[in-house]
Structures are given as structure tokens and as C-alpha cells.
Amino acid sequence: MVRRRAGFFVLGLAERMEHGTQERYTYQFDFAKKGLSIYVSHLDLLRLFGRAARRAELPVVLTEGFHPRMKIKLFHAVKLGVEAGCETGEIVLKERRQEDDVRKSWQKELPAGIVIHRLTFTKNC
């Protein structure tokens, strides 16, 4: 049941429960930031990974709310102007895919200084 309150649609309890049952597959990736890419800031790096995932047509899970974002996170922020040899991040997809296929298609869309070394399936959320 959908009710309209103050200009917004409010989902009933059943719709909210159904909305949250989306399958989620978490992949952890190791990447390097070298060359001219050392001048890419942390927030720009997140946008860069999201843009590359969209171009690679990866089915990335979006956050819920008024301003949905792709579920991509980096575990540690790398300073601007510093080369990073092995940093770790995480991406959540809607469907299970082969790790090598995801890594190759994602890497193809990234700029020259960003290299994904390893991508592994970690858990099913």
C-alpha cells in the first residue's frame, strides 16, 4: 500500500520489506595509483571508480534514500600526490559474476595510472 503524505510517497511495511530483499554480492579489490593519477584526490577516486563501473555496465547496488550513490568504498584514504602500491576497496553488485570478467571490464574503463591487481568475491550480503 502506497500512501501520499506531504508530497512524498510513503511505502507501507510490506513494500519496505520487499524492497530490502535485493540480492547483494560483495567483491573486494586491490588497486594501485601511480603516474599522473597520484594527483587524483580520494573523493575524485571514488567518483572515478563509479564512473568506470557505469561504463563497464557493472550492476552496482545503489544506496537507499533521496540521493542514491553506488556502493563502492575505499578502506583507507590516500593522500594527494602520494603513490599507492596496494590499496583495498569494496564494491557491491546486484548479480554474481566471475571475478576475472568483472576485473577486466572494469580495468578497461579506468585511466592509465589506476590498476586493479586483484578482485575477489568476499561474501553474499
Helices and strands as residue ranges (DSSP letters): E 2-5, E 8-11, H 13-19, E 25-33, G 35-39, H 42-55, E 72-74, E 84-93, H 99-108, E 114-124
